[in-house]
């Protein structure tokens, strides 16, 4: 049996640059892995079947699940149709939260089954396959802190920070946000401000490459967090506004933002101890607002084989 952890991510930056010729948005993002993680276990089977079970009954375990889609793609590329596996998912990342939980699980399937089946694909090979399944999935394979361009699949590593930074995540468990809706709404409101061509896109990318994304000291320069989707989601989602207001009320936080298309929001802290202290202080208000919270250290890698 092989066990793999699949970490969540937060967006330190999400900028919608414009529209591409293929209809997707051209994005400039900085994504950061965090220690909140799902766990997947893989075992060989002799019947060439791919099966998935999960400890969360609300999650689909059918062929639409990214884990099984990734497993099928990897097996198809191997040419060995007789390969099979039983997969069990221990779900810890909230579903539909803007934390790439589904993408990370799919990436974990590629990494775990590549090892289980002895296929020998390199991380670069797995990232290319991941890009066929989802824009966030190559990042989930690589993990750490990455500049993510294109649809999000073009990665450039950001040097790790020596500081033990942490994030306090906050989410209303009853609320989810449709990612397609968020991008559609962003286009409706902001298309007149989109950059027009590749030269303009690249100029913006170069500017982002020069930023110290993990600068943690509020007394100098707080991390320049930006999420263009926050500007369209927050006005229409009370749970996001409540989460942002609570996190902004903590003086020790370095910066606050929504992650991805939401509704999860997070505050960045200088270390895990101060993050947990803030969570404890906010517990009464979080409970009254119906919000759940998680304190998480940053993580320097993506999906990881544990055993």
Secondary structure, 3 states (H helix, E strand, C coil): CEEEEEEEEEEEEEEEEEECCCCCEEEEEEEEEEEEEEEEEEEECCCCCEEEEECCCCCCCCCCCHHHHHHHHHHHHHCCCCCCEEEEEECCCCCCCCCCHHHHHHHHHHHHHHHHCCCCCCHHHHHHHHHHHCCCHHHHHHCCEEEEEECCCEEEECCCCCCCCEEEEEEECCCCCCHHHHHHHHHHHHHHHCCCCHHHHHHHHHHHHCCCCCCCCCCCCCCCCEECCHHHHHHHCHHHHHHHHHHHCCCCCCEEEECCCCCCEEEEECCHHHHHHHHHHHHHHHHHHCEEEEEEEECCCCCEECC
